[in-house]
Amino acid sequence: MNRSAGCDCHIRAALLLLALTLFLSACLPAPAAGGTEVPVAATPTPGPAPTPLPSRPAYQPGELVDYIAQPGDTLPALAAHFNTSVAEIRLANPGIPADATTMPPGMPMKIPVYYLQFWGTPFRIVPDNLFVNGPSAAGFDTEAFVASQSGWLKDYTGYAGGANRSGAGIVDYVAVNYSLSPRLLLALLEFQTGALSRPQAPDRQYPLGHRDYNYAGLYLQLVWAANTLNNGYYGWRTGRLTSFTYPDTRLERPDPWQNAASVGLQYYYSRLYSGEAYNRAVGPTGFSQTYWTLFGDPWADYDPAFMPVSLQQPALALPFPAGETWAYTGGPHTGWGRGDPFAGIDFAPATAESGCYPTDKYATALADGVVARVQPGVVVLDLNGDGDERTGWVILYLHVATDGRAALGAVLKTGDRIGHPSCEGGTSTGTHIHLARKYNGEWIAADSAIPFNLEGWIAHNGAAGYEGTLTRENRVLTASKNADVNSQLQAGK
């Protein structure tokens, strides 16, 4: 039996003296209850005057509306956003190729809309390329930026990931693991806590307002925030998230024209605030104003090429040597953390053993690449060879044993050894290897318009995380935590 939560093993170490058993539960933390306190904001620097926001009429069923494609848009997600179907969108846009994956950014489209009540604000907060830890984050020095500010974060130190780190170091550690822009996390901290401008945090135990002792302290508050931001961003990106409720139980459906980054922030703040506090946080004078104050106009750095048109996954091999038989032990589930994105899948050597056992088997490189990052339980393989996991395609391997692990900077060919599967890193109930993909810093869902494809085996979601199938032609493998015969496959065949 094995499961991979895709989260940092050092989170568990930090919580051991608090409540280990609670942290290892499979449930997402409960939303913070009822908060309506207006968050601390940075001292405002005048930005542009807010422009009037469009109002959305009660459209007639199936009415065609204008839409401009955004980076990363796919037809299934747009169908979910507009409460319509892929077939109807194709009928209204006959020029879209049958094999299209991501839409061309800037392409005008007509989309049939079926109006639903409780649409949220159309105000866009930041572009998607400034949400993820992608090419736009290259060259930003978090330590230097924090050192140049006067707030409490500059002198903060805390335990994170098996080491004592500075405040900036904690931000970077969370940014890398969850693939979120460090600028985004800094703006979040400044808006809610004055981390860059005030001498003291308003609440050292729960600075971001999520009052759960499993997430006490700056590091674990940022872990919760990063996970929640990703749940919103990738829920919208894939079409899995179409509505959410505030702490006061009111319902909101994101505006169908919204971008994923804005919905990610809306979802995050909906876990903390209701009413006017929420409206301010996601409006022009909230987080957006704070980001502008710190880093300038975010839309001046909008990159339409961040997710290119009709993105395709490169050819990938299975993660074990040709001729060996392994089992598909985990269908699509979280790539890192909890919940969305369902970017991860799991494999384990076929064996009669169960639980966490040592093995002489090796997980192998899915493609040629360079090892861009190594940390306990983790190897990141960069497929474009520049050694920067923020650019191009990368493969995350989780639960890699320390002994025999590929070295940082190693240049690997397809099939070269990555390391032994194990239980190291994250939360695992059995020896296995966890795989997830990213492109330009964005996690790519395993079952999506760009499906996880390993030697022609295609991943499909199940009814819940870890369930699901691999299919190739007329053969179907069902994920099994017990590695039963119906989950086994041989590489190179």
C-alpha positions as CSV (number, residue, x, y, z in Angstrom):
1,M,0.0,0.0,0.0
2,N,1.3,3.5,-0.8
3,R,0.1,7.0,-1.0
4,S,1.9,10.2,-1.8
5,A,0.6,13.5,-0.5
6,G,3.3,15.3,-2.5
7,C,4.1,17.6,0.4
8,D,7.4,18.6,2.1
9,C,8.6,16.0,4.6
10,H,9.9,18.7,6.9
11,I,6.4,20.0,7.5
12,R,5.7,16.9,9.4
13,A,8.9,17.3,11.4
14,A,8.0,20.8,12.3
15,L,4.6,19.7,13.6
16,L,5.7,16.5,15.4
17,L,5.5,18.1,18.8
18,L,2.2,19.7,18.0
19,A,-0.2,17.2,16.5
20,L,1.4,14.6,14.2
21,T,-1.7,12.5,13.9
22,L,-3.9,15.4,12.9
23,F,-1.4,16.6,10.2
24,L,-1.3,13.2,8.6
25,S,-5.0,13.0,8.1
26,A,-6.2,13.0,4.5
27,C,-8.5,16.0,4.9
28,L,-7.9,19.5,3.8
29,P,-7.7,22.0,6.7
30,A,-11.1,23.5,7.5
31,P,-11.6,27.1,6.3
32,A,-11.0,29.8,8.9
33,A,-14.2,30.7,10.6
34,G,-16.1,33.9,9.8
35,G,-13.3,36.5,9.7
36,T,-14.4,39.9,8.5
37,E,-11.4,42.0,9.8
38,V,-10.0,44.3,7.1
39,P,-6.5,43.1,6.4
40,V,-3.4,45.2,7.0
41,A,-2.4,46.9,3.7
42,A,0.8,48.5,2.6
43,T,1.1,52.3,2.7
44,P,-0.5,53.0,-0.7
45,T,1.4,54.5,-3.6
46,P,-1.0,56.1,-6.0
47,G,-1.6,53.8,-8.9
48,P,-3.9,54.3,-11.9
49,A,-7.5,55.3,-11.2
50,P,-9.7,52.2,-11.2
51,T,-11.6,51.9,-14.4
52,P,-15.3,51.1,-14.4
53,L,-15.9,47.4,-14.3
54,P,-18.2,45.8,-16.9
55,S,-21.6,44.7,-15.7
56,R,-22.9,41.3,-16.8
57,P,-26.5,41.1,-18.0
58,A,-28.8,38.1,-17.5
59,Y,-27.9,36.4,-20.8
60,Q,-30.4,34.4,-22.8
61,P,-29.6,30.6,-22.7
62,G,-27.0,29.9,-25.3
63,E,-26.4,33.5,-26.2
64,L,-23.0,34.0,-27.9
65,V,-20.7,36.3,-26.0
66,D,-17.3,37.7,-27.0
67,Y,-14.2,36.3,-25.3
68,I,-10.5,36.8,-25.9
69,A,-8.5,33.7,-25.2
70,Q,-6.0,33.9,-22.3
71,P,-2.8,31.9,-21.9
72,G,-3.5,28.4,-20.7
73,D,-7.2,28.4,-21.8
74,T,-8.6,25.0,-22.9
75,L,-12.0,24.2,-24.3
76,P,-13.0,21.9,-21.3
77,A,-12.2,24.7,-18.8
78,L,-14.0,27.4,-20.8
79,A,-17.0,25.2,-21.1
80,A,-17.1,24.8,-17.3
81,H,-16.6,28.6,-16.8
82,F,-19.4,29.6,-19.1
83,N,-21.7,26.7,-18.1
84,T,-21.8,25.4,-21.6
85,S,-20.2,22.4,-23.5
86,V,-17.1,21.8,-25.6
87,A,-19.3,20.8,-28.6
88,E,-21.2,24.2,-28.5
89,I,-18.0,26.1,-28.3
90,R,-16.6,24.2,-31.3
91,L,-19.8,24.8,-33.2
92,A,-19.5,28.6,-32.6
93,N,-15.8,28.5,-33.5
94,P,-15.4,26.1,-36.4
95,G,-11.8,27.1,-37.0
96,I,-10.4,25.5,-33.8
97,P,-8.4,22.4,-34.9
98,A,-9.7,19.1,-33.6
99,D,-6.3,18.4,-31.8
100,A,-6.0,21.8,-30.2
101,T,-4.9,21.9,-26.5
102,T,-4.2,25.4,-25.2
103,M,-5.9,28.2,-27.1
104,P,-3.9,31.0,-28.9
105,P,-3.6,33.9,-26.4
106,G,-5.5,36.9,-27.8
107,M,-7.7,34.9,-30.2
108,P,-11.2,36.3,-30.4
109,M,-13.8,33.7,-29.7
110,K,-17.6,33.4,-29.5
111,I,-18.8,31.3,-26.5
112,P,-22.4,30.3,-25.8
113,V,-23.2,31.2,-22.2
114,Y,-25.8,29.9,-19.9
115,Y,-26.2,32.5,-17.2
116,L,-25.9,31.6,-13.5
117,Q,-26.5,34.0,-10.6
118,F,-23.8,35.2,-8.1
119,W,-21.1,36.0,-10.6
120,G,-18.2,37.6,-8.8
121,T,-16.1,40.7,-9.7
122,P,-14.6,41.0,-13.2
123,F,-11.6,42.9,-11.8
124,R,-8.4,41.1,-12.8
125,I,-5.7,41.2,-10.1
126,V,-2.5,39.9,-11.6
127,P,-1.7,38.0,-14.8
128,D,-1.1,34.2,-14.6
129,N,2.6,34.5,-15.5
130,L,3.2,36.5,-12.3
131,F,1.3,33.9,-10.2
132,V,3.6,30.9,-10.8
133,N,7.3,30.5,-10.2
134,G,8.0,30.6,-13.9
135,P,10.2,32.7,-16.3
136,S,8.8,36.0,-15.0
137,A,10.4,35.1,-11.6
138,A,13.9,34.6,-13.0
139,G,16.4,37.2,-11.8
140,F,14.3,38.2,-8.7
141,D,16.5,38.2,-5.5
142,T,14.1,37.6,-2.6
143,E,16.8,38.0,0.0
144,A,18.1,41.3,-1.4
145,F,14.5,42.7,-1.8
146,V,13.5,41.8,1.8
147,A,16.8,43.3,3.1
148,S,16.0,46.6,1.4
149,Q,12.7,46.9,3.3
150,S,12.0,48.0,6.8
151,G,9.4,45.5,8.0
152,W,9.6,42.6,10.5
153,L,10.3,40.0,7.8
154,K,13.9,41.3,7.3
155,D,14.9,40.1,10.8
156,Y,12.7,37.0,11.0
157,T,14.2,33.5,11.3
158,G,12.3,30.2,11.6
159,Y,12.5,26.5,11.0
160,A,11.5,25.2,7.6
161,G,12.5,22.2,5.5
162,G,14.9,20.8,8.1
163,A,16.9,24.0,8.6
164,N,16.7,27.4,10.2
165,R,16.0,30.0,7.5
166,S,15.6,33.7,7.2
167,G,12.2,35.2,6.4
168,A,13.2,35.6,2.8
169,G,14.6,32.0,2.8
170,I,11.2,30.7,4.0
171,V,9.4,32.6,1.2
172,D,11.8,31.1,-1.4
173,Y,11.5,27.6,0.0
174,V,7.7,27.7,-0.2
175,A,7.8,29.4,-3.6
176,V,10.0,26.6,-5.1
177,N,8.1,23.7,-3.6
178,Y,4.6,25.0,-4.6
179,S,5.8,26.7,-7.7
180,L,4.5,30.1,-6.8
181,S,6.1,33.5,-7.5
182,P,8.0,34.8,-4.5
183,R,6.8,38.3,-5.4
184,L,3.2,37.0,-5.1
185,L,3.9,35.6,-1.6
186,L,5.7,38.8,-0.5
187,A,2.7,40.9,-1.6
188,L,0.4,38.6,0.3
189,L,2.5,39.0,3.4
190,E,2.7,42.7,3.1
191,F,-1.1,43.2,2.4
192,Q,-2.1,41.0,5.4
193,T,0.7,41.6,7.9
194,G,2.8,44.6,6.8
195,A,5.8,42.2,6.6
196,L,7.8,44.7,4.6
197,S,6.8,47.9,6.2
198,R,5.8,47.3,9.8
199,P,8.0,46.6,12.8
200,Q,5.9,43.7,14.1
201,A,3.6,41.1,12.8
202,P,0.0,41.5,14.0
203,D,-0.1,37.8,15.1
204,R,3.1,35.9,15.2
205,Q,1.4,32.5,15.6
206,Y,-1.2,32.9,12.8
207,P,0.1,35.9,10.7
208,L,-2.1,35.1,7.7
209,G,-5.2,34.5,9.8
210,H,-5.7,30.7,9.3
211,R,-6.2,29.7,12.9
212,D,-5.3,26.0,12.9
213,Y,-2.5,24.9,15.2
214,N,-1.4,22.4,12.5
215,Y,-0.3,25.6,10.6
216,A,1.1,27.8,13.3
217,G,4.1,30.0,12.6
218,L,5.1,31.9,9.4
219,Y,6.4,28.9,7.5
220,L,3.3,26.7,7.9
221,Q,1.0,29.7,7.4
222,L,2.7,30.2,4.0
223,V,2.3,26.4,3.3
224,W,-1.4,26.7,3.9
225,A,-1.6,29.9,1.8
226,A,0.4,28.4,-1.1
227,N,-1.7,25.2,-1.1
228,T,-5.0,27.3,-1.0
229,L,-3.8,29.6,-3.8
230,N,-2.9,26.6,-6.0
231,N,-6.3,24.9,-5.2
232,G,-8.0,28.1,-6.6
233,Y,-5.7,28.6,-9.5
234,Y,-5.7,25.1,-10.8
235,G,-9.3,24.5,-10.0
236,W,-10.2,27.3,-12.4
237,R,-7.5,26.3,-14.9
238,T,-9.0,22.8,-15.2
239,G,-12.7,23.7,-14.8
240,R,-13.0,21.7,-11.5
241,L,-13.7,24.9,-9.5
242,T,-16.9,26.7,-10.6
243,S,-18.0,28.2,-7.2
244,F,-17.0,28.7,-3.6
245,T,-18.5,29.9,-0.4
246,Y,-17.4,32.6,2.0
247,P,-17.0,32.0,5.8
248,D,-20.6,33.5,6.1
249,T,-21.8,30.7,3.8
250,R,-22.7,33.0,0.9
251,L,-22.0,31.6,-2.6
252,E,-19.9,33.1,-5.4
253,R,-19.2,31.9,-8.9
254,P,-16.1,33.5,-10.5
255,D,-16.8,35.7,-13.4
256,P,-16.4,33.5,-16.5
257,W,-14.0,36.0,-18.2
258,Q,-11.6,35.8,-15.2
259,N,-8.0,34.6,-15.4
260,A,-6.7,31.7,-13.2
261,A,-4.4,33.9,-11.1
262,S,-7.3,36.3,-10.1
263,V,-9.5,33.3,-9.2
264,G,-6.7,31.8,-7.2
265,L,-6.5,34.9,-5.1
266,Q,-10.2,35.2,-4.9
267,Y,-10.5,31.6,-3.6
268,Y,-7.7,32.2,-1.1
269,Y,-9.4,35.3,0.3
270,S,-12.8,33.6,0.4
271,R,-11.3,31.2,3.0
272,L,-10.6,34.1,5.2
273,Y,-13.0,37.0,4.6
274,S,-16.6,37.8,3.9
275,G,-18.4,40.9,2.9
276,E,-16.5,44.2,2.6
277,A,-13.2,42.7,3.8
278,Y,-13.3,40.2,0.9
279,N,-14.4,42.8,-1.6
280,R,-11.6,45.0,-0.6
281,A,-9.0,42.2,-0.7
282,V,-9.8,41.2,-4.3
283,G,-10.6,44.7,-5.6
284,P,-8.4,47.6,-6.9
285,T,-7.5,48.9,-3.5
286,G,-6.6,45.5,-1.9
287,F,-3.9,43.0,-2.8
288,S,-3.6,44.6,-6.3
289,Q,-2.7,48.0,-4.8
290,T,-0.1,46.4,-2.5
291,Y,1.4,44.5,-5.4
292,W,1.6,47.7,-7.4
293,T,3.2,49.5,-4.5
294,L,6.0,46.9,-4.2
295,F,6.6,45.8,-7.8
296,G,4.8,48.2,-10.2
297,D,1.9,47.6,-12.5
298,P,1.6,43.8,-12.8
299,W,-0.1,44.0,-16.2
300,A,3.0,45.8,-17.6
301,D,4.7,42.4,-17.2
302,Y,1.9,40.4,-18.8
303,D,3.4,37.6,-21.0
304,P,1.0,36.1,-23.5
305,A,3.6,33.5,-24.5
306,F,3.8,32.1,-21.0
307,M,1.5,29.2,-22.0
308,P,1.9,28.9,-25.8
309,V,-0.7,27.9,-28.3
310,S,-1.5,24.1,-28.5
311,L,1.1,23.1,-26.0
312,Q,2.2,19.5,-26.4
313,Q,4.0,17.2,-23.9
314,P,7.3,15.8,-25.2
315,A,7.7,12.1,-25.6
316,L,8.2,10.5,-22.2
317,A,9.2,7.0,-21.2
318,L,7.9,5.0,-18.3
319,P,9.9,5.7,-15.1
320,F,11.6,2.3,-14.8
321,P,13.9,0.2,-16.9
322,A,12.7,-1.6,-20.1
323,G,11.7,-5.1,-19.3
324,E,10.9,-4.5,-15.7
325,T,7.3,-4.8,-14.4
326,W,6.0,-2.1,-12.0
327,A,2.5,-1.3,-10.7
328,Y,0.4,1.8,-11.2
329,T,-0.3,2.5,-7.6
330,G,-1.7,6.0,-7.7
331,G,-4.0,7.6,-10.2
332,P,-4.1,11.4,-10.7
333,H,-3.7,13.3,-7.4
334,T,-2.0,16.4,-6.0
335,G,1.3,17.2,-7.6
336,W,2.5,18.9,-4.4
337,G,0.6,19.6,-1.2
338,R,-3.1,18.8,-1.0
339,G,-6.0,19.0,-3.6
340,D,-5.5,20.7,-6.9
341,P,-3.6,20.4,-9.1
342,F,-4.1,16.7,-9.8
343,A,-0.8,16.6,-11.5
344,G,0.8,13.6,-9.8
345,I,0.7,9.8,-10.5
346,D,2.5,7.0,-8.7
347,F,4.4,3.8,-9.6
348,A,6.0,1.1,-7.5
349,P,8.1,-2.0,-8.2
350,A,5.8,-5.1,-8.5
351,T,6.5,-7.0,-5.3
352,A,4.8,-9.1,-2.6
353,E,6.1,-6.6,0.0
354,S,4.0,-3.8,1.4
355,G,4.7,-0.7,3.4
356,C,8.0,1.2,3.4
357,Y,10.7,-1.3,2.4
358,P,14.1,-0.8,0.8
359,T,14.5,-1.8,-2.8
360,D,17.3,-2.3,-5.3
361,K,15.1,-1.1,-8.2
362,Y,15.7,2.3,-9.7
363,A,13.3,4.9,-11.0
364,T,14.7,6.3,-14.3
365,A,14.7,9.5,-16.4
366,L,11.5,9.9,-18.5
367,A,13.5,11.9,-21.0
368,D,16.9,13.5,-21.5
369,G,17.5,16.3,-19.1
370,V,19.6,18.0,-16.4
371,V,19.0,17.5,-12.6
372,A,17.9,21.1,-11.6
373,R,17.1,20.5,-7.9
374,V,17.8,17.9,-5.3
375,Q,16.5,17.9,-1.7
376,P,15.4,15.2,0.7
377,G,13.1,12.8,-1.2
378,V,13.1,15.1,-4.3
379,V,14.8,15.1,-7.7
380,V,13.7,17.6,-10.4
381,L,14.7,16.8,-14.0
382,D,14.8,19.8,-16.3
383,L,14.1,18.7,-19.9
384,N,15.3,21.8,-21.7
385,G,18.7,21.5,-20.2
386,D,19.2,25.0,-18.9
387,G,19.1,23.9,-15.2
388,D,16.3,26.3,-14.3
389,E,13.1,24.5,-13.4
390,R,11.1,27.7,-13.9
391,T,11.5,27.4,-17.7
392,G,10.2,24.7,-20.1
393,W,9.2,21.2,-19.2
394,V,10.3,19.7,-15.9
395,I,9.6,16.4,-14.1
396,L,9.3,16.2,-10.4
397,Y,10.2,12.9,-8.8
398,L,9.1,12.6,-5.1
399,H,10.0,9.8,-2.6
400,V,13.5,9.3,-4.0
401,A,15.8,7.6,-1.6
402,T,18.9,9.6,-0.6
403,D,21.2,6.6,-1.1
404,G,21.9,6.3,-4.9
405,R,20.1,9.5,-5.8
406,A,21.1,11.4,-9.0
407,A,23.4,14.4,-8.2
408,L,22.6,18.0,-8.8
409,G,23.7,19.1,-12.2
410,A,23.9,15.5,-13.6
411,V,23.2,15.3,-17.3
412,L,20.9,12.3,-17.9
413,K,19.6,10.4,-20.9
414,T,16.3,8.7,-21.1
415,G,16.4,5.6,-18.9
416,D,19.3,6.7,-16.8
417,R,19.0,6.2,-13.0
418,I,17.2,8.9,-10.9
419,G,17.2,6.9,-7.6
420,H,15.5,4.2,-5.6
421,P,11.8,4.6,-4.9
422,S,11.2,4.9,-1.1
423,C,9.0,6.6,1.5
424,E,11.4,9.6,1.9
425,G,9.9,13.1,1.4
426,G,6.3,14.0,1.8
427,T,3.7,11.6,3.3
428,S,3.9,8.0,2.1
429,T,2.4,4.7,3.3
430,G,4.6,2.6,1.0
431,T,7.7,2.5,-1.2
432,H,6.9,4.1,-4.6
433,I,7.8,7.0,-6.9
434,H,5.6,10.0,-7.4
435,L,5.8,11.9,-10.7
436,A,4.4,15.3,-11.7
437,R,5.0,17.7,-14.7
438,K,5.4,21.4,-14.9
439,Y,5.7,23.8,-17.9
440,N,7.1,27.3,-17.3
441,G,6.5,26.8,-13.6
442,E,2.8,25.8,-14.1
443,W,1.8,22.4,-12.9
444,I,0.1,20.4,-15.7
445,A,-2.8,18.3,-14.6
446,A,-2.4,14.6,-15.4
447,D,-5.8,14.2,-16.9
448,S,-6.2,17.3,-19.1
449,A,-6.0,18.6,-22.6
450,I,-2.3,17.8,-22.3
451,P,-2.5,14.4,-20.6
452,F,0.3,12.6,-18.9
453,N,1.5,10.2,-21.6
454,L,4.2,7.6,-20.8
455,E,5.1,5.4,-23.8
456,G,1.5,5.8,-25.0
457,W,-0.1,5.1,-21.6
458,I,-2.5,7.9,-20.9
459,A,-3.6,8.9,-17.3
460,H,-7.2,9.5,-16.5
461,N,-8.9,10.7,-13.3
462,G,-11.0,8.5,-11.1
463,A,-13.8,9.3,-8.8
464,A,-11.4,10.6,-6.2
465,G,-7.7,11.4,-5.9
466,Y,-5.4,8.3,-6.3
467,E,-8.1,6.5,-8.2
468,G,-8.1,6.4,-12.0
469,T,-6.6,4.5,-14.9
470,L,-3.9,4.3,-17.5
471,T,-5.1,3.4,-21.0
472,R,-3.2,2.4,-24.1
473,E,-5.2,1.4,-27.2
474,N,-7.7,-1.2,-25.8
475,R,-5.9,-2.0,-22.6
476,V,-6.9,-0.4,-19.3
477,L,-4.9,-0.5,-16.1
478,T,-6.7,0.5,-12.8
479,A,-4.6,2.2,-10.1
480,S,-4.2,0.0,-7.1
481,K,-2.5,0.8,-3.8
482,N,-2.0,-2.9,-3.4
483,A,-0.2,-3.3,-6.7
484,D,-2.5,-6.0,-7.9
485,V,-2.1,-7.7,-11.3
486,N,-4.6,-5.4,-13.0
487,S,-2.3,-2.4,-12.2
488,Q,0.9,-3.9,-13.5
489,L,2.7,-3.0,-16.7
490,Q,6.1,-3.6,-18.3
491,A,8.3,-0.8,-19.7
492,G,9.5,-1.0,-23.3
493,K,6.5,-3.1,-24.5
